[in-house]
Amino acid sequence: MRNRQLSKQSGAALVEFGLVASILFLLLAGTWEFGRAFAYYDALSKATRDGARYMSVAKKANINSSAVSNAKDIVVAAANAAKVPGFARSNVVVTCLDASYNDSACADGTAPGGIRVEITGYAVDIGQTIPLIGNAVRNINLTPRTTMRYML
């Protein structure tokens, strides 16, 4: 009689473990997904900082003709080095700012007051590692930006 009660208890423990383990798995998968998105945001933020730093010391004689293109290449190279998936040069926007930090056009031979490098149109999918929830995939737009004063 006693063995029969123990086997019922071990079955209940197995069911409880199954319920708790599934909830813990969902929490772990959610933590993984948001951690991955945060890592991509951090990498893109550092990439925009590198591009803005390059632009802040670029020669004003060729700021529009070559410096803007070089800054975009720097951002893309940094994003690729951090293994950010699906990132393209078209996601990078470089804007020259006037002395009041309003948007203005970059023009060769004219020193801007500041530089802004930002990421636009880039989204990361959240929910890919949770296979049992169906259409749980959500797009989160990542839009880091860096603004720096022009130094030269």
C-alpha positions as CSV (number, residue, x, y, z in Angstrom):
1,M,0.0,0.0,0.0
2,R,2.8,2.3,0.8
3,N,4.5,2.0,-2.6
4,R,1.3,2.9,-4.3
5,Q,1.2,6.3,-2.5
6,L,4.8,7.1,-3.4
7,S,4.2,6.5,-7.1
8,K,1.2,8.8,-7.1
9,Q,3.4,11.5,-5.5
10,S,6.2,11.1,-8.1
11,G,3.7,11.5,-10.9
12,A,2.4,14.7,-9.4
13,A,6.0,16.0,-9.0
14,L,6.6,15.2,-12.7
15,V,3.5,17.2,-13.8
16,E,4.5,20.1,-11.5
17,F,8.0,20.1,-13.0
18,G,6.6,20.1,-16.5
19,L,4.5,23.2,-15.8
20,V,7.3,25.1,-14.0
21,A,9.8,24.1,-16.7
22,S,7.6,25.4,-19.5
23,I,7.2,28.8,-17.8
24,L,10.9,28.9,-17.1
25,F,11.7,28.1,-20.8
26,L,9.4,31.0,-22.0
27,L,11.2,33.4,-19.5
28,L,14.6,32.2,-20.7
29,A,13.6,32.6,-24.4
30,G,12.2,36.1,-23.8
31,T,15.4,37.1,-21.9
32,W,17.5,35.7,-24.8
33,E,15.5,37.6,-27.4
34,F,15.5,41.0,-25.7
35,G,19.2,40.5,-24.8
36,R,19.9,39.9,-28.5
37,A,18.0,43.1,-29.5
38,F,19.8,45.1,-26.9
39,A,23.2,43.8,-28.2
40,Y,22.3,44.9,-31.7
41,Y,21.1,48.3,-30.5
42,D,24.4,48.7,-28.6
43,A,26.5,47.7,-31.6
44,L,24.6,50.1,-33.9
45,S,24.9,52.9,-31.3
46,K,28.7,52.4,-31.3
47,A,28.7,52.3,-35.1
48,T,27.0,55.7,-35.3
49,R,29.4,57.1,-32.8
50,D,32.3,56.0,-34.9
51,G,30.8,57.5,-38.0
52,A,30.0,60.8,-36.2
53,R,33.6,60.9,-34.8
54,Y,35.0,60.5,-38.3
55,M,32.7,63.3,-39.6
56,S,33.5,65.7,-36.8
57,V,37.2,65.9,-37.9
58,A,36.7,65.5,-41.7
59,K,38.2,68.2,-43.9
60,K,35.6,70.8,-44.8
61,A,37.0,70.9,-48.4
62,N,35.5,67.5,-49.2
63,I,32.9,67.0,-46.5
64,N,30.1,66.3,-48.9
65,S,32.0,64.7,-51.8
66,S,33.8,62.0,-49.8
67,A,33.4,62.3,-46.1
68,V,29.7,61.5,-45.9
69,S,30.2,58.3,-48.0
70,N,33.2,57.3,-45.9
71,A,31.2,57.8,-42.7
72,K,28.5,55.5,-44.0
73,D,31.1,52.9,-44.9
74,I,32.5,53.1,-41.3
75,V,29.1,52.6,-39.8
76,V,28.4,49.6,-42.1
77,A,31.8,48.1,-41.4
78,A,31.3,48.4,-37.6
79,A,27.8,46.9,-37.8
80,N,29.1,44.0,-39.9
81,A,32.0,43.4,-37.5
82,A,29.4,43.1,-34.7
83,K,27.4,40.6,-36.8
84,V,24.3,42.7,-37.0
85,P,22.1,40.8,-39.5
86,G,20.5,42.4,-42.5
87,F,22.1,45.8,-42.0
88,A,22.6,47.9,-45.2
89,R,24.2,51.2,-46.2
90,S,20.8,52.5,-46.9
91,N,20.0,52.4,-43.2
92,V,22.6,55.1,-42.4
93,V,21.7,58.8,-42.6
94,V,24.4,61.4,-42.2
95,T,23.2,65.0,-41.6
96,C,25.1,68.2,-41.3
97,L,23.8,70.7,-38.8
98,D,24.2,74.5,-38.7
99,A,25.4,76.5,-35.7
100,S,22.0,76.2,-34.0
101,Y,22.0,72.4,-34.6
102,N,19.2,72.6,-37.2
103,D,19.4,70.4,-40.2
104,S,21.3,71.8,-43.1
105,A,22.9,70.5,-46.3
106,C,26.5,69.3,-46.3
107,A,28.5,71.4,-48.7
108,D,32.1,71.1,-49.7
109,G,34.1,74.0,-48.3
110,T,31.6,75.0,-45.7
111,A,32.1,73.9,-42.1
112,P,29.0,72.6,-40.4
113,G,28.2,73.4,-36.8
114,G,27.6,69.7,-36.0
115,I,27.1,66.3,-37.4
116,R,24.3,63.7,-36.8
117,V,24.7,60.1,-37.8
118,E,21.6,57.9,-37.3
119,I,20.1,54.6,-38.2
120,T,16.7,54.5,-39.9
121,G,14.6,51.8,-41.2
122,Y,16.3,48.9,-39.4
123,A,14.2,46.5,-37.4
124,V,15.0,43.3,-35.5
125,D,12.6,40.4,-35.1
126,I,11.8,39.4,-31.5
127,G,10.2,35.9,-30.8
128,Q,12.1,33.6,-33.2
129,T,13.3,31.3,-30.4
130,I,9.9,30.7,-28.9
131,P,8.6,27.9,-31.2
132,L,5.3,27.1,-29.5
133,I,3.5,30.5,-29.5
134,G,2.7,30.7,-33.2
135,N,3.0,34.1,-34.8
136,A,4.8,35.7,-31.8
137,V,7.4,37.4,-34.0
138,R,7.4,41.2,-33.5
139,N,9.5,43.8,-35.3
140,I,11.3,46.3,-33.1
141,N,12.7,49.3,-34.8
142,L,16.2,50.2,-33.7
143,T,17.0,53.9,-34.2
144,P,20.2,54.9,-32.4
145,R,21.8,58.3,-33.3
146,T,24.8,60.3,-32.4
147,T,25.2,64.0,-32.7
148,M,28.7,65.7,-32.4
149,R,30.1,69.1,-32.8
150,Y,32.2,69.7,-35.8
151,M,35.8,70.1,-34.6
152,L,37.8,71.7,-37.4
